[in-house]
Amino acid sequence: MRAPPASERGRRGNGGEHMSDPDQDFRVETTLRDGTAVTIRVMRPDDRQRLIAAFAKLDPSTIYTRFFSYRKEIPEPALERIGEIDFVELAGLVATIGAGDDETVIGGASYVGDIGEDGKRFAEVAFTIEEDYQGQGLATKLFGALAAIARRHGIARFTADVLSGNAAMLKVFARTGLPLRRQRESGVLHIELELEPQPS
């Protein structure tokens, strides 16, 4: 993935700190189908240990569907980049339950942005939901929040590579109602979802 020129690398101030962006404070309280109260908010550097703990609880099958390989721990580069979230090149949301020292991550969503051959911005998205909270509509809620943020930052479409057997994630994408294209290759579906309004 090529690096955009400095003028396009998000909204950063001196020393690499983010300039004022309302989405840095994005936070929404919601409820899952079973009544569980959940907070969806932007990832923060102090989430490091929460994310490590959440990853350690995942079943191997969930890890495989997310990374297409088995891993024993969350990749270090992913943790190091949390402080770089600017919603243009990188965005990350967590879903949590509890508060304060008891706050626990139960899901997450992220995207990595780039510029396509058509000159429009796109972003590759990924989702992870802890098994006890799958099937409760959490991925759909995370997708909606992530898509709204992406639109506000000029992202025209989402892409994703999904294992063909990951019916739950494919259903989430299909239910968005967004124009969707899919292409299959060796058991993996490449998905493209248009975030911009399409001509009638």
C-alpha positions as CSV (number, residue, x, y, z in Angstrom):
1,M,0.0,0.0,0.0
2,R,1.5,3.3,-1.0
3,A,1.8,6.2,1.4
4,P,-0.2,9.3,0.5
5,P,1.7,12.6,0.2
6,A,2.1,14.5,3.4
7,S,-0.7,16.9,2.5
8,E,-3.1,14.0,2.5
9,R,-2.1,12.1,5.7
10,G,-5.0,12.9,7.8
11,R,-5.6,15.8,10.3
12,R,-2.4,16.0,12.4
13,G,-1.0,18.9,14.3
14,N,2.6,19.5,15.4
15,G,4.4,16.5,16.9
16,G,2.0,14.1,15.1
17,E,-0.9,14.9,17.4
18,H,-4.4,15.1,16.0
19,M,-6.0,18.4,15.3
20,S,-9.5,19.0,16.6
21,D,-11.8,16.4,15.0
22,P,-15.2,15.8,16.6
23,D,-15.0,12.1,15.7
24,Q,-12.0,11.7,18.0
25,D,-14.7,11.9,20.7
26,F,-17.2,9.6,19.0
27,R,-19.1,7.6,21.5
28,V,-22.6,6.0,21.3
29,E,-24.5,4.0,23.9
30,T,-26.6,1.1,22.4
31,T,-28.3,-2.1,23.4
32,L,-27.9,-5.6,21.9
33,R,-30.8,-7.9,21.0
34,D,-30.5,-9.6,24.4
35,G,-30.6,-6.3,26.2
36,T,-26.9,-6.0,27.0
37,A,-25.8,-2.4,27.2
38,V,-22.8,-1.6,25.0
39,T,-20.7,1.4,24.4
40,I,-19.2,1.9,20.9
41,R,-16.3,4.4,20.9
42,V,-13.0,5.2,19.2
43,M,-10.0,3.1,20.2
44,R,-7.5,4.8,22.5
45,P,-3.9,4.1,23.3
46,D,-5.0,3.1,26.8
47,D,-7.1,0.3,25.3
48,R,-3.9,-1.7,24.7
49,Q,-4.4,-4.1,27.6
50,R,-8.1,-4.4,27.0
51,L,-7.5,-5.4,23.4
52,I,-4.9,-7.9,24.4
53,A,-7.2,-9.4,27.0
54,A,-10.1,-9.5,24.5
55,F,-7.9,-11.3,21.9
56,A,-6.9,-13.9,24.4
57,K,-10.5,-14.8,24.9
58,L,-11.3,-15.4,21.2
59,D,-11.8,-18.9,19.9
60,P,-9.2,-20.0,17.2
61,S,-12.0,-20.1,14.6
62,T,-12.8,-16.4,15.2
63,I,-9.2,-15.5,14.9
64,Y,-8.9,-17.4,11.7
65,T,-11.9,-15.7,10.1
66,R,-10.4,-12.3,11.0
67,F,-6.8,-12.9,10.0
68,F,-7.0,-15.9,7.7
69,S,-4.4,-17.6,9.9
70,Y,-4.1,-18.8,13.5
71,R,-2.4,-16.4,15.9
72,K,-1.7,-16.6,19.6
73,E,-1.7,-12.9,20.2
74,I,-2.8,-9.7,18.6
75,P,-0.2,-8.4,16.1
76,E,2.0,-5.8,17.7
77,P,1.8,-3.3,14.7
78,A,-1.9,-3.2,15.2
79,L,-1.5,-2.1,18.8
80,E,1.2,0.4,18.0
81,R,-1.0,2.2,15.4
82,I,-3.9,3.0,17.7
83,G,-2.4,6.4,18.4
84,E,-2.4,7.1,14.6
85,I,-6.1,7.1,14.1
86,D,-7.1,10.0,11.9
87,F,-10.2,8.5,10.2
88,V,-8.6,9.1,6.7
89,E,-5.8,6.5,6.7
90,L,-6.8,4.6,9.8
91,A,-9.9,4.3,11.9
92,G,-10.7,2.0,14.8
93,L,-13.8,1.5,17.0
94,V,-14.3,-0.8,20.0
95,A,-17.5,-2.1,21.6
96,T,-17.2,-2.4,25.4
97,I,-19.3,-3.4,28.4
98,G,-18.8,-2.1,31.9
99,A,-17.0,1.1,32.9
100,G,-13.7,2.3,34.5
101,D,-11.5,-0.6,35.6
102,D,-14.2,-3.1,34.7
103,E,-14.6,-1.9,31.0
104,T,-14.1,-4.9,28.7
105,V,-13.8,-5.0,25.0
106,I,-16.2,-7.4,23.3
107,G,-15.8,-6.3,19.7
108,G,-14.0,-4.1,17.3
109,A,-14.0,-2.6,13.8
110,S,-11.4,-0.8,11.8
111,Y,-10.5,0.4,8.4
112,V,-7.3,1.3,6.6
113,G,-7.7,3.9,3.9
114,D,-6.0,4.5,0.5
115,I,-6.7,6.1,-2.8
116,G,-8.1,4.0,-5.7
117,E,-7.2,4.1,-9.4
118,D,-10.3,6.3,-9.9
119,G,-8.9,8.9,-7.5
120,K,-11.5,8.2,-4.9
121,R,-10.7,7.2,-1.3
122,F,-11.6,3.7,-0.2
123,A,-10.9,1.8,2.9
124,E,-10.5,-1.9,3.8
125,V,-12.6,-2.9,6.7
126,A,-12.4,-5.6,9.3
127,F,-14.5,-6.7,12.2
128,T,-14.0,-9.0,15.3
129,I,-16.8,-9.9,17.7
130,E,-16.3,-12.0,20.8
131,E,-18.2,-15.3,20.5
132,D,-20.6,-14.7,23.4
133,Y,-21.8,-11.6,21.6
134,Q,-22.1,-12.8,18.1
135,G,-25.6,-12.9,16.6
136,Q,-26.7,-10.0,18.7
137,G,-26.5,-7.3,16.0
138,L,-23.2,-5.9,17.2
139,A,-21.3,-6.1,13.9
140,T,-24.2,-4.3,12.2
141,K,-24.0,-1.5,14.8
142,L,-20.2,-1.2,14.4
143,F,-20.6,-1.2,10.6
144,G,-23.1,1.7,10.8
145,A,-20.9,3.7,13.1
146,L,-17.8,3.1,11.0
147,A,-19.6,3.9,7.7
148,A,-20.9,7.2,9.1
149,I,-17.3,8.2,10.2
150,A,-15.9,7.2,6.8
151,R,-18.4,9.3,4.9
152,R,-17.5,12.3,7.0
153,H,-13.9,11.8,6.1
154,G,-14.3,11.4,2.3
155,I,-14.2,7.6,2.1
156,A,-16.2,6.6,-1.0
157,R,-16.3,2.9,-0.6
158,F,-15.4,0.0,1.7
159,T,-13.7,-3.2,0.7
160,A,-13.2,-6.4,2.6
161,D,-11.8,-9.9,2.0
162,V,-14.1,-12.5,3.6
163,L,-13.8,-16.2,3.8
164,S,-16.6,-17.7,1.8
165,G,-17.7,-19.8,4.8
166,N,-18.1,-16.7,7.0
167,A,-21.8,-16.5,6.4
168,A,-22.4,-14.2,9.4
169,M,-20.1,-11.4,8.1
170,L,-21.4,-11.8,4.6
171,K,-24.9,-11.3,5.9
172,V,-23.9,-8.2,7.7
173,F,-22.6,-6.7,4.5
174,A,-25.7,-7.8,2.5
175,R,-28.1,-6.2,5.1
176,T,-26.5,-2.8,4.8
177,G,-28.6,-2.1,1.7
178,L,-25.5,-0.5,0.1
179,P,-24.6,-1.2,-3.5
180,L,-22.4,-4.3,-3.2
181,R,-20.1,-6.1,-5.6
182,R,-18.4,-9.5,-4.8
183,Q,-15.7,-11.5,-6.5
184,R,-14.7,-15.0,-5.5
185,E,-11.1,-16.3,-5.6
186,S,-9.8,-19.4,-3.9
187,G,-12.4,-19.5,-1.1
188,V,-12.2,-15.8,-0.4
189,L,-14.8,-13.2,-1.4
190,H,-13.6,-9.7,-2.2
191,I,-16.4,-7.3,-1.3
192,E,-16.9,-3.7,-2.4
193,L,-19.6,-1.5,-0.8
194,E,-20.3,1.9,-2.2
195,L,-20.8,4.5,0.5
196,E,-21.5,7.4,-1.8
197,P,-25.0,7.9,-3.3
198,Q,-25.3,6.2,-6.6
199,P,-26.9,7.8,-9.7
200,S,-30.4,6.5,-10.3
